[in-house]
Structures are given as structure tokens and as C-alpha cells.
Amino acid sequence: MKKAIVLLFSVASIWPYAGSSSLEFLNINTDAVYGSLGGSGVAMDGLMQGIFKNPASISLVHSEYNSLASYTFYSAASLWTCAFAYREKSVAFVVAGKGMIYDLIPAGIPYADSFSTNYGAMDMFFTAGVGVPIGEMLSLPFGINLGCSIGYAYEKLDDVNISAISANAGITTSFFNNMCGIGAAIQNIGFASSQYEMVHLPVEAVIGGRFTYKITPEFVLSTLVDTDLAAIAGQAMAVRVGVEGTMYGIILLRSGMVFADHQIDFSVGCGTALNIDKSKVTINYSFSTMAGIEFRQVLQVEYAFGKTR
């Protein structure tokens, strides 16, 4: 019983909700506040969070070095994220980590002639990657960015420990002065093991597109469509649609929907981004449904600083 719970809880990770891929690696979701934006990373060009979705987006980090730290408050857990990027000429290198610490999980399920009243659970994931802006290096009239990363994950549920190694690879493109773009990524190429057995991770391919339009000098609107390729993932296809509006460069409004097998989820969020000298503080709040049966509120505080080249 316990073995089945652990494998379902972690390696399979079939807990889809708005703002997350249906195969979010080991259940750790870093961008729930962004609604449905960017499973392929095409919405995260130049953002440090892109290393967790599509490492190609890291190639557009526009500073010699950049650091990011964020903390997300959940109703029964807390999530931390940190990342550091260094850009040498055109190539960007990134190391990053994230982790989820859950409140004690009420249990009371007998197994292996023992009995537990509460489960302790936690996730951790560390990754390193590189991104190369091929289009910029070749002076092409459009952008092409390539990236790859490798990561190590650790998950604990009560006295069961799971470790995993995975690799991601991706590409993002942009056209017409970054007005639109297309991105694709292959995620979770690797395996996971516990004291019970070793299994292959569910490989997932994601492809998506973005269109950005400046309605007025003060208001920019972006729309995104993202989908999992079910033939590779071995799961029902999920389609994500997102909209993001930016006013005066500091006020953010987001909304997204996920359409999956027997499931429609949505998320709505808002935020503000404040630039202070060479640092940036971002505060995001979102409200989303989870698998159509649960409502989730997320508050995320993010701090980043860097040296402009």
C-alpha cells in the first residue's frame, strides 16, 4: 500500500492543475502564480524560472550575472526557489534549486505491520543548465535559442526516499521584434529510484506559442497557447491557454485555463514588479482550481538582482 502511494505521489505526479504541466516533475510547481503561462518556456524568455521549464529561455538573461530568490505560501506547504545565472559573452550558465516542504499529512493507514498517524513529506530539486542564443550569435533577423539542463531530485514521504536524475532540452524562437514566438521542450529524460525499485520518468514533450501586442504605450497584452504531446508523455493531452497584461511595466494581470481529459481548470492572478536600483522585487497572488475539485490561493514574493552589462 505504502509503495503504491509513494509511486503515485511522486514519480507519476499525476496531479494536474491550472498553472502546471500534468506531469510536473515530482509535484514541485514553481509558477502557479503565472496561470497557464509557459509550459514550453516561450513565455519565460529571459526569466530565471525558465530553467525549470525550458532551459533555452535562459539564453536571454540580459545581465552579466543575475540572482533570484522566491518564497511561495501554500495552504499546507511552502515552496522556495533560488537561482544564479552568469553570462559569458553570449552563453548563459545557470544553477538553480527549488524545494517544497509540506505540513504533516494525516494518515492512519496500516502497512507492513506498522501504523503511522502522520506522514512527513518534502521535495527538493537542483539543476544546472546552459543556454545559447544562436540567432544573436549569427546575427539572424529572428531569434533562435537553444538550451539544455540536468537535474537531481529528492523526495521523502515518511520513511520512503526517492531520488531521480533527469535532463531537459529545449528551443525558443522569436519573430518580428519579439512580437511572437514558438517554443518546445522535452522534459524529464531520466529515471527515479527508491529502496523498492528503479523506474523511468514519464518523458514529456511540450510545444507552445506566444503573441504579444502593445495596445498602448502603457499597456501590453500577451496571449499564449501550450500543449503536451500525449504520444510521448503517455497521458491524455492537456492544452493550456493564458493571457497576461502589463500596465506601465509594473502592474501584472494574468489568467489561464487548462483543458485536459475530464478536467477544466482555471487560474486568475495579479502582481506588481518594482525596480529598485539594480534589484527587482515582484509580488504575485493567484487563485486557481486544482483538478476541478479544490481551490488554491498562492502568494509569491520574489527578489532578484544583477549587474547590467
C-alpha positions as CSV (number, residue, x, y, z in Angstrom):
1,M,0.0,0.0,0.0
2,K,2.7,2.5,1.0
3,K,4.8,1.7,-2.1
4,A,1.7,2.4,-4.3
5,I,1.1,5.7,-2.5
6,V,4.7,6.8,-3.0
7,L,4.9,6.0,-6.7
8,L,1.6,7.7,-7.4
9,F,2.5,10.7,-5.2
10,S,5.9,11.3,-6.7
11,V,7.2,9.5,-9.9
12,A,3.9,9.5,-11.7
13,S,3.0,13.0,-10.5
14,I,-0.5,13.0,-12.0
15,W,-1.8,15.9,-10.1
16,P,-2.7,18.4,-12.8
17,Y,-4.0,21.9,-12.0
18,A,-4.1,25.3,-13.6
19,G,-0.6,26.7,-14.0
20,S,1.2,23.3,-14.1
21,S,2.0,20.6,-16.5
22,S,0.1,17.4,-15.9
23,L,3.5,15.8,-15.4
24,E,5.1,18.5,-13.2
25,F,8.3,16.9,-12.1
26,L,8.0,15.4,-8.6
27,N,5.0,17.6,-7.9
28,I,7.1,20.8,-7.4
29,N,5.4,23.6,-9.2
30,T,7.2,26.9,-9.3
31,D,4.9,29.1,-11.3
32,A,1.4,28.5,-10.2
33,V,1.0,32.3,-9.9
34,Y,1.5,32.6,-13.6
35,G,-1.6,30.7,-14.5
36,S,-1.1,28.8,-17.7
37,L,1.8,30.8,-18.9
38,G,4.8,29.0,-20.3
39,G,4.9,25.2,-20.2
40,S,7.2,25.4,-23.2
41,G,9.2,28.2,-21.7
42,V,8.2,30.5,-24.6
43,A,6.6,32.9,-22.1
44,M,9.7,32.9,-19.9
45,D,12.3,34.2,-22.2
46,G,14.9,36.0,-20.1
47,L,13.3,34.9,-16.8
48,M,15.2,32.8,-14.3
49,Q,12.2,30.5,-13.8
50,G,12.7,29.3,-17.3
51,I,15.4,26.8,-16.3
52,F,12.7,24.7,-14.8
53,K,10.5,24.7,-17.9
54,N,12.7,25.2,-20.9
55,P,16.4,26.0,-20.5
56,A,16.6,27.7,-23.8
57,S,14.9,30.7,-22.3
58,I,17.9,31.3,-20.0
59,S,20.0,32.4,-23.1
60,L,18.1,35.7,-23.0
61,V,19.1,36.7,-19.5
62,H,20.2,40.3,-20.2
63,S,22.8,40.8,-17.5
64,E,26.3,39.7,-16.7
65,Y,25.1,37.9,-13.6
66,N,21.7,37.6,-12.0
67,S,20.3,36.0,-8.9
68,L,16.8,35.2,-7.9
69,A,15.1,34.0,-4.7
70,S,11.4,33.5,-4.1
71,Y,9.1,32.1,-1.5
72,T,5.6,30.8,-2.1
73,F,3.0,30.4,0.6
74,Y,0.6,27.5,0.2
75,S,-2.3,26.5,2.5
76,A,-0.5,23.2,3.5
77,A,3.1,23.7,2.3
78,S,5.7,26.2,1.4
79,L,7.9,26.5,-1.7
80,W,11.4,28.1,-2.0
81,T,13.2,28.8,-5.2
82,C,16.7,30.2,-5.9
83,A,18.8,30.6,-9.0
84,F,22.0,32.1,-10.1
85,A,23.0,32.9,-13.7
86,Y,26.3,34.1,-15.2
87,R,26.6,35.2,-18.8
88,E,30.0,35.0,-20.5
89,K,29.7,36.8,-23.8
90,S,26.6,35.2,-25.4
91,V,26.4,32.0,-23.5
92,A,24.5,31.9,-20.2
93,F,25.1,29.4,-17.4
94,V,22.6,28.7,-14.6
95,V,22.4,26.8,-11.4
96,A,19.1,26.6,-9.6
97,G,17.2,24.8,-6.9
98,K,13.7,24.6,-5.5
99,G,12.0,22.7,-2.8
100,M,8.6,22.0,-1.3
101,I,8.1,21.4,2.4
102,Y,4.7,20.0,3.3
103,D,2.8,20.2,6.6
104,L,2.4,16.8,8.2
105,I,-0.1,14.7,6.2
106,P,-2.8,12.9,8.3
107,A,-2.5,9.2,7.6
108,G,-3.6,6.3,9.8
109,I,-3.1,3.7,7.0
110,P,-1.7,0.4,8.3
111,Y,1.1,-1.1,6.2
112,A,3.9,-3.7,6.7
113,D,2.6,-4.5,10.2
114,S,3.2,-0.9,11.3
115,F,0.9,2.1,11.8
116,S,1.6,5.8,11.1
117,T,-0.6,8.8,12.2
118,N,1.2,11.5,10.2
119,Y,3.5,11.5,7.2
120,G,6.3,13.9,6.8
121,A,6.9,14.9,3.2
122,M,9.3,17.1,1.3
123,D,10.7,17.6,-2.3
124,M,13.9,19.1,-3.5
125,F,15.2,19.7,-7.0
126,F,18.6,21.1,-8.1
127,T,19.6,21.7,-11.7
128,A,22.4,23.2,-13.8
129,G,22.0,24.3,-17.4
130,V,23.3,26.3,-20.3
131,G,21.6,28.5,-22.9
132,V,22.9,29.7,-26.2
133,P,21.3,32.5,-28.3
134,I,22.1,31.1,-31.8
135,G,20.1,33.8,-33.6
136,E,22.0,36.6,-31.8
137,M,25.4,35.0,-32.4
138,L,24.7,34.6,-36.1
139,S,23.1,38.0,-36.4
140,L,19.9,36.4,-37.8
141,P,16.8,38.6,-38.3
142,F,14.9,36.4,-35.9
143,G,15.8,34.8,-32.6
144,I,16.7,31.2,-32.0
145,N,17.7,30.0,-28.6
146,L,18.9,26.5,-27.5
147,G,19.4,25.2,-24.1
148,C,19.8,22.0,-22.0
149,S,20.0,21.2,-18.3
150,I,20.4,18.2,-16.0
151,G,18.9,17.9,-12.6
152,Y,18.8,15.9,-9.4
153,A,15.6,15.4,-7.4
154,Y,15.0,14.0,-3.9
155,E,11.6,13.3,-2.4
156,K,10.7,11.9,1.1
157,L,7.4,10.6,2.3
158,D,7.5,9.3,5.8
159,D,10.4,6.7,5.8
160,V,10.5,6.3,2.0
161,N,13.1,8.2,0.0
162,I,13.1,8.6,-3.8
163,S,16.0,10.0,-5.8
164,A,15.9,10.9,-9.5
165,I,18.1,12.2,-12.3
166,S,16.6,14.0,-15.3
167,A,17.6,16.1,-18.3
168,N,15.7,18.7,-20.2
169,A,16.3,20.2,-23.7
170,G,14.5,22.9,-25.5
171,I,14.3,25.6,-28.1
172,T,12.6,29.0,-28.3
173,T,12.2,31.3,-31.3
174,S,11.0,34.9,-31.6
175,F,10.0,36.9,-34.6
176,F,9.0,40.5,-35.6
177,N,11.0,42.2,-32.8
178,N,9.8,39.7,-30.2
179,M,6.2,40.2,-31.1
180,C,5.6,36.4,-31.3
181,G,7.4,33.3,-30.6
182,I,7.3,29.5,-30.6
183,G,8.9,27.2,-28.0
184,A,9.3,23.5,-27.5
185,A,10.9,21.3,-24.8
186,I,11.5,17.7,-23.9
187,Q,11.4,17.2,-20.2
188,N,12.1,14.5,-17.6
189,I,14.5,12.3,-19.6
190,G,15.8,10.1,-16.8
191,F,15.0,7.7,-14.0
192,A,13.9,7.6,-10.4
193,S,14.8,5.0,-7.7
194,S,13.9,4.2,-4.2
195,Q,14.6,1.3,-1.8
196,Y,11.9,-0.6,-3.7
197,E,12.8,-0.3,-7.4
198,M,14.0,1.8,-10.3
199,V,11.6,3.3,-12.8
200,H,11.9,5.6,-15.9
201,L,10.4,9.0,-15.5
202,P,7.4,9.9,-17.7
203,V,9.1,11.8,-20.6
204,E,7.1,14.8,-21.7
205,A,7.2,17.0,-24.8
206,V,5.6,20.4,-24.7
207,I,5.1,22.9,-27.5
208,G,3.6,26.4,-27.4
209,G,3.3,29.8,-28.9
210,R,3.1,33.4,-27.8
211,F,1.8,36.6,-29.3
212,T,2.5,40.0,-27.7
213,Y,0.8,43.2,-28.8
214,K,1.4,46.7,-27.4
215,I,-2.2,48.1,-27.3
216,T,-1.0,51.5,-26.0
217,P,2.5,52.7,-24.8
218,E,1.3,51.9,-21.3
219,F,-0.5,48.6,-21.8
220,V,1.0,45.4,-23.3
221,L,-1.1,42.2,-23.8
222,S,0.3,38.7,-24.3
223,T,-1.6,35.6,-25.3
224,L,-0.2,32.0,-25.1
225,V,-1.2,28.5,-26.1
226,D,0.6,25.5,-24.8
227,T,0.1,21.7,-25.2
228,D,1.6,18.5,-24.0
229,L,2.3,15.9,-26.8
230,A,0.4,12.9,-25.3
231,A,2.1,10.4,-27.6
232,I,5.4,10.8,-25.8
233,A,4.0,11.5,-22.3
234,G,1.7,8.5,-22.5
235,Q,-1.0,10.6,-20.9
236,A,-4.1,12.4,-22.0
237,M,-3.3,15.6,-23.9
238,A,-3.6,18.8,-22.0
239,V,-4.0,22.3,-23.6
240,R,-3.2,25.5,-21.7
241,V,-4.3,28.9,-22.7
242,G,-3.0,32.0,-20.9
243,V,-3.4,35.8,-21.1
244,E,-1.1,38.3,-19.4
245,G,-1.5,42.1,-19.4
246,T,1.2,44.5,-18.2
247,M,0.4,48.1,-17.3
248,Y,3.1,50.8,-17.0
249,G,5.6,47.9,-16.7
250,I,4.8,47.4,-13.0
251,I,1.3,46.0,-12.8
252,L,0.6,42.5,-14.0
253,L,-2.7,40.8,-14.6
254,R,-2.9,37.1,-15.6
255,S,-5.5,34.5,-16.4
256,G,-5.2,30.9,-17.6
257,M,-7.1,27.8,-18.3
258,V,-6.1,24.1,-18.6
259,F,-8.2,21.7,-20.7
260,A,-7.4,18.1,-20.1
261,D,-9.1,14.7,-20.0
262,H,-12.3,15.1,-18.0
263,Q,-10.9,18.3,-16.5
264,I,-11.1,22.1,-16.9
265,D,-9.2,24.3,-14.5
266,F,-8.6,28.0,-14.4
267,S,-6.4,30.5,-12.6
268,V,-6.5,34.2,-12.1
269,G,-3.7,36.3,-10.7
270,C,-2.2,39.7,-10.3
271,G,1.1,41.1,-9.3
272,T,3.4,44.1,-9.2
273,A,7.1,44.4,-10.2
274,L,9.2,47.2,-8.6
275,N,12.7,48.1,-9.9
276,I,14.9,49.4,-7.2
277,D,18.4,50.4,-8.4
278,K,19.8,47.2,-9.8
279,S,17.3,44.9,-8.0
280,K,13.8,43.9,-8.6
281,V,11.0,42.9,-6.2
282,T,8.0,41.0,-7.6
283,I,4.9,40.2,-5.6
284,N,2.3,37.8,-7.2
285,Y,-1.0,36.5,-6.0
286,S,-3.2,33.9,-7.7
287,F,-6.4,31.9,-7.3
288,S,-6.7,28.6,-9.1
289,T,-8.7,25.4,-9.2
290,M,-7.0,22.0,-8.8
291,A,-8.3,19.1,-10.9
292,G,-11.7,20.8,-10.7
293,I,-12.2,19.7,-7.0
294,E,-10.1,22.1,-5.0
295,F,-9.4,25.9,-4.8
296,R,-5.9,27.1,-4.2
297,Q,-4.5,30.5,-3.3
298,V,-0.9,31.3,-3.8
299,L,1.2,34.3,-2.7
300,Q,4.7,34.5,-4.1
301,V,7.4,37.0,-3.2
302,E,10.5,37.2,-5.4
303,Y,13.7,39.2,-5.2
304,A,16.2,39.4,-8.0
305,F,19.4,41.4,-8.5
306,G,22.0,41.6,-11.2
307,K,24.8,43.5,-12.9
308,T,23.8,45.1,-16.2
309,R,26.4,44.6,-18.9
